[in-house]
Amino acid sequence: MPTAPSNKGPGQGGAPAGQPDLSDGSDYMWSIPSDNSAVVVLRDGPGGTYVREVTDSKQHKISLSEDEMPTRWYNVLHDVPTPPPPVLHPGTGQPVGPDDLAPLFPMDLILQEVATDQFVEIPGDVLDVYRLWRPSPLYRAHRLEKALGTPARIYYKYEGVSPAGSHKPNTAVPQAYYNAKAGIKKLTTETGAGQWGTALAFACAQYDLECEVWQVRASYDQKPYRKFMMEIFGATVHPSPSDLTDAGRKILAESPDSTGSLGIAISEAVEMAAGNPTVNYALGSVLNHVLMHQTIIGEEALLQLAKVGEKPDLLVGCTGGGSNFGGLAFPFLREKWAGNMDPVVRAVEPSACPSLTQGTYAYDFGDTIGMTPLMKMHTLGHDFVPDPIHAGGLRYHGMSPLLSHLYEEGHLEAIARPQLDCFAAGVLFARSEGIVPAPEPTHALAAAVEEAQRCTETGEEKVILTALCGHGHLDLPAYDAYLTGQMTDRDWNDSEIQTSVARALEKLPALA
Ligand SMILES: Cc1ncc(COP(=O)(O)O)c(C=O)c1O
């Protein structure tokens, strides 16, 4: 480590060539040795100037200016080598048309759901709200790499800087925008981790819309601060199952102590929207337009990695319904298909809710009661109720049809990890990088750590890119459960899963 150059303190003759001159009496002077390898911070103390700290001058954050923020979303449907199967009407078995979706969604979003243009312009009004936190930083995880002793280079795209603390506002804002533009007065939704509900509550506040949220019971009880945050943004929040809807009452009659699931909460929110022409429903994941809105993550990350001359060898993200993962991965898949890079793309899901790795690829309902159209996706069965693991956002029985299709076609890999392993990675990450991750992206971190450890053994200098899609500041009881040894794991064996899937699929209407 180079030593500090003989210094000139404030007011004693200015800074070395090329460095800021703080000789106006400011407290600090920063000087960088000629080999650029260290930053030496000098401080003017009472007894004269002294060396305060010497650190490596590594670049940690790769930032974009607001002017560099992408102004288009990427639509992967334009480039998928084979088109995904259509969404079907449960009554007719035929592909759904715009009129079937109109009771729930505004026409702009319905058209985006089926659009095949390669890019969609982001409305100026939405860009303006995005600028509150975007572009989000890309970090090089130097300290995590050091803790692991790995030759791998780990990058994470951090979405925790948004108002909700996750990637969810990337789609909540345009969804609220298009609904307000269509004259809608109120949006209903479900929330698992509380992140999506918070994001939609914030977005509705931007466009003077009312917002009503059904929060999965397990999460409602585990994360009271999420409810408070939604209420601060002006939303009304109910635990799900609730006695406010037919769907909720049916579930409560069958199991009064139900911890709920995303599928049940979706049924409740859809029921409330379907019957009222001024109320629409907003979904935080799964659908094509949601994943498209999230591609701003990947588009920014491409620009940021280019700034440091890197291309990923592995891209890894957690999957609940698939939106943060798709948002990061799709622009990189485009570049892969164009022959510009060749990353392995790996989804990570919880062992307690393993839709991609253990589910069946079949048509199924998106909700528990059966109010949505039928989507071909990897499913655990629409009435599957996962254990109340702490990654509430990953407790969904299905997977985005688009991601399911890409998985079937071999464009991505999937693995499942138990929550104890994930929290171990989350704690290691927090201790080295200083950010407490949300429980969901600890799954991605566990997989990134595993790969980096493999690199330690093989000596490979792989570039690993992961989505740190949210912070865990409102998930601290989950960390307490982990740190005090109260957290447990639950795996499903294949026959349990097959029974659940078969039971659910038996109840589907016959398809032609
Ligand atoms: C922080 C966070 N990460 C991930 C997810 C999972 O959703 P998706 O797979 O759509 O990104 C959620 C969902 O609520 C979430 O809140």
The ligand as an SDF file (V2000), in Angstrom:
LIG
                    3D

 16 16  0  0  0  0  0  0  0  0999 V2000
  -38.2920   -7.5530   -2.9800 C   0  0  0  0  0  0  0  0  0  0  0  0
  -39.0070   -8.5450   -3.8440 C   0  0  0  0  0  0  0  0  0  0  0  0
  -38.2800   -9.3360   -4.6250 N   0  0  0  0  0  0  0  0  0  0  0  0
  -38.8470  -10.2540   -5.4240 C   0  0  0  0  0  0  0  0  0  0  0  0
  -40.2110  -10.4150   -5.4510 C   0  0  0  0  0  0  0  0  0  0  0  0
  -40.7740  -11.4740   -6.3200 C   0  0  0  0  0  0  0  0  0  0  0  0
  -41.4920  -10.9940   -7.4050 O   0  0  0  0  0  0  0  0  0  0  0  0
  -40.9130  -11.0570   -8.8480 P   0  0  0  0  0  0  0  0  0  0  0  0
  -40.5140  -12.4710   -9.1120 O   0  0  0  0  0  0  0  0  0  0  0  0
  -42.0420  -10.6300   -9.6970 O   0  0  0  0  0  0  0  0  0  0  0  0
  -39.7560  -10.1320   -8.9340 O   0  0  0  0  0  0  0  0  0  0  0  0
  -41.0260   -9.6020   -4.6690 C   0  0  0  0  0  0  0  0  0  0  0  0
  -42.4850   -9.7290   -4.7230 C   0  0  0  0  0  0  0  0  0  0  0  0
  -43.2160   -9.2240   -3.9750 O   0  0  0  0  0  0  0  0  0  0  0  0
  -40.4010   -8.6410   -3.8510 C   0  0  0  0  0  0  0  0  0  0  0  0
  -41.1150   -7.8350   -3.0740 O   0  0  0  0  0  0  0  0  0  0  0  0
  1  2  1  0
  2  3  1  0
  2 15  2  0
  3  4  2  0
  4  5  1  0
  5  6  1  0
  5 12  2  0
  6  7  1  0
  7  8  1  0
  8  9  2  0
  8 10  1  0
  8 11  1  0
 12 13  1  0
 12 15  1  0
 13 14  2  0
 15 16  1  0
M  END
$$$$
